[in-house]
């Protein structure tokens, strides 16, 4: 999992490549793979720039087309795996959990470094709850 802090005016898809470069995926068996096989994202990431970058790096895109853009265009029609796209709700639930953390939602920290530290701490807390639910106090 990786986190990147942006200014309030910037759209998150502008930093897509930078975030994916920081993610490392390790396989249990065989050769280690540093990049994921597929990336699932919502319609906001439907951009030709992102799709070209993913194709150049050998990563499959599970990104639905925005509105009518995928239907009326030249070339190969855009398609995505609907079954794999349903798994994206795990990401949405994780973001929902982070929004429940009061210090993250209100952003009391003035420095970005401190705020990212709180995000990392909240992610660690979430992992600990998943690994040992009875050991972590609420």
Backbone torsions as a table, in degrees:
resi	resn	phi	psi	omega
1	UNK	NA	145.0	-177.9
2	UNK	-138.4	149.1	179.3
3	UNK	-132.8	141.6	178.5
4	UNK	-137.8	134.2	-177.9
5	UNK	-98.3	128.6	179.9
6	UNK	-117.0	164.0	173.7
7	UNK	-72.8	163.4	-174.8
8	UNK	-66.2	-26.1	-176.0
9	UNK	-86.4	-18.7	-175.0
10	UNK	-82.1	139.0	175.5
11	UNK	-82.8	142.9	-174.5
12	UNK	-65.6	-25.6	-178.9
13	UNK	-69.6	-17.4	178.8
14	UNK	-70.6	-21.2	-179.1
15	UNK	-107.9	17.6	-175.2
16	UNK	-55.6	-51.2	-176.4
17	UNK	-61.6	-41.2	-178.7
18	UNK	-63.4	-40.0	179.9
19	UNK	-69.3	-43.6	-178.6
20	UNK	-65.2	-33.1	177.9
21	UNK	-63.9	-27.6	-178.5
22	UNK	-84.6	-14.5	-178.3
23	UNK	-83.0	133.2	175.8
24	UNK	-125.0	130.6	-179.5
25	UNK	-111.5	127.2	178.2
26	UNK	-110.5	133.0	177.3
27	UNK	-92.7	152.6	-179.5
28	UNK	-73.5	-36.5	-176.1
29	UNK	-124.3	151.0	174.9
30	UNK	81.1	-162.8	-178.7
31	UNK	-66.3	135.8	177.4
32	UNK	-68.1	139.8	178.7
33	UNK	-115.8	124.4	-176.7
34	UNK	-86.1	-19.8	179.7
35	UNK	-112.6	151.0	177.8
36	UNK	-71.0	159.7	177.4
37	UNK	-75.8	-37.9	-178.5
38	UNK	-139.3	152.8	174.6
39	UNK	-127.9	126.8	176.4
40	UNK	-100.7	134.0	179.5
41	UNK	-147.5	163.3	-179.8
42	UNK	-84.1	-175.4	-173.7
43	UNK	-64.7	-20.2	179.2
44	UNK	-64.6	-21.8	-179.1
45	UNK	-95.1	9.6	177.3
46	UNK	-78.4	91.2	178.8
47	UNK	-142.4	143.4	-178.8
48	UNK	-61.3	-37.4	179.5
49	UNK	-59.6	-44.0	-178.5
50	UNK	-69.4	-43.2	-179.7
51	UNK	-64.3	-39.4	177.3
52	UNK	-65.0	-41.7	-180.0
53	UNK	-63.4	-44.2	179.1
54	UNK	-62.8	-43.6	179.9
55	UNK	-63.5	-40.4	-179.5
56	UNK	-65.7	-26.5	-179.3
57	UNK	-101.0	8.5	175.9
58	UNK	70.9	31.4	-179.7
59	UNK	-112.4	131.1	178.5
60	UNK	-77.6	143.7	-179.1
61	UNK	-103.4	125.0	173.2
62	UNK	-112.5	70.8	-174.8
63	UNK	-129.0	118.9	178.3
64	UNK	-72.7	155.8	178.8
65	UNK	-75.3	148.7	179.1
66	UNK	-82.2	118.6	174.9
67	UNK	56.1	-128.1	-177.7
68	UNK	-90.6	0.8	-174.8
69	UNK	-63.5	-34.9	-177.4
70	UNK	-78.4	-17.3	-174.9
71	UNK	-91.2	-38.4	-174.0
72	UNK	-113.9	72.3	177.5
73	UNK	-144.2	157.1	178.9
74	UNK	-77.9	160.6	176.1
75	UNK	88.7	-162.8	-177.7
76	UNK	-67.7	131.7	179.8
77	UNK	-66.7	142.8	178.7
78	UNK	-76.4	134.6	178.3
79	UNK	-141.0	156.0	177.4
80	UNK	-145.1	158.1	-178.3
81	UNK	-81.8	108.1	-177.0
82	UNK	-64.2	-35.9	179.7
83	UNK	-65.0	-43.2	178.1
84	UNK	-68.5	-33.7	-179.7
85	UNK	-64.5	-30.0	178.5
86	UNK	-63.6	-25.9	178.3
87	UNK	-70.0	-9.0	-179.8
88	UNK	-67.3	-15.7	179.7
89	UNK	-63.4	-21.6	176.0
90	UNK	-62.6	-40.8	178.5
91	UNK	-66.3	-43.9	179.5
92	UNK	-61.9	-39.4	177.8
93	UNK	-67.5	-36.3	177.4
94	UNK	-64.5	-41.3	177.4
95	UNK	-65.4	-38.9	175.9
96	UNK	-60.6	-39.8	177.4
97	UNK	-63.9	-42.6	179.9
98	UNK	-63.7	-34.6	179.0
99	UNK	-70.8	-22.0	177.4
100	UNK	-74.8	-21.4	178.4
101	UNK	-72.2	116.6	-172.0
102	UNK	-60.0	-43.2	-177.4
103	UNK	-67.9	-24.9	176.2
104	UNK	-80.2	-40.7	-176.8
105	UNK	-67.5	-38.7	-177.5
106	UNK	-89.5	-17.6	-179.4
107	UNK	50.1	72.7	176.6
108	UNK	-75.6	-25.6	-176.7
109	UNK	-72.4	136.4	-179.9
110	UNK	-87.4	-34.8	-177.7
111	UNK	-91.0	140.4	-179.4
112	UNK	-63.3	-35.1	179.3
113	UNK	-61.8	-42.9	179.3
114	UNK	-67.7	-38.8	179.6
115	UNK	-65.8	-42.8	177.2
116	UNK	-64.5	-32.6	174.5
117	UNK	-62.9	-40.3	176.6
118	UNK	-66.2	-37.8	176.6
119	UNK	-62.5	-45.6	177.7
120	UNK	-61.4	-41.4	178.6
121	UNK	-63.3	-40.8	178.3
122	UNK	-66.4	-37.6	177.8
123	UNK	-66.5	-41.7	177.2
124	UNK	-62.2	-42.3	177.8
125	UNK	-60.4	-41.1	179.3
126	UNK	-63.5	-44.8	177.3
127	UNK	-60.4	-42.3	179.4
128	UNK	-63.6	-38.0	177.5
129	UNK	-65.3	-36.0	179.6
130	UNK	-72.4	-36.3	-178.0
131	UNK	-76.6	-42.3	-178.2
132	UNK	-139.7	81.7	-174.1
133	UNK	-63.4	-29.8	-178.0
134	UNK	-83.5	-15.3	-176.2
135	UNK	-88.7	-22.2	-175.8
136	UNK	-92.7	121.3	178.3
137	UNK	-70.2	147.5	179.3
138	UNK	-99.6	NA	NA
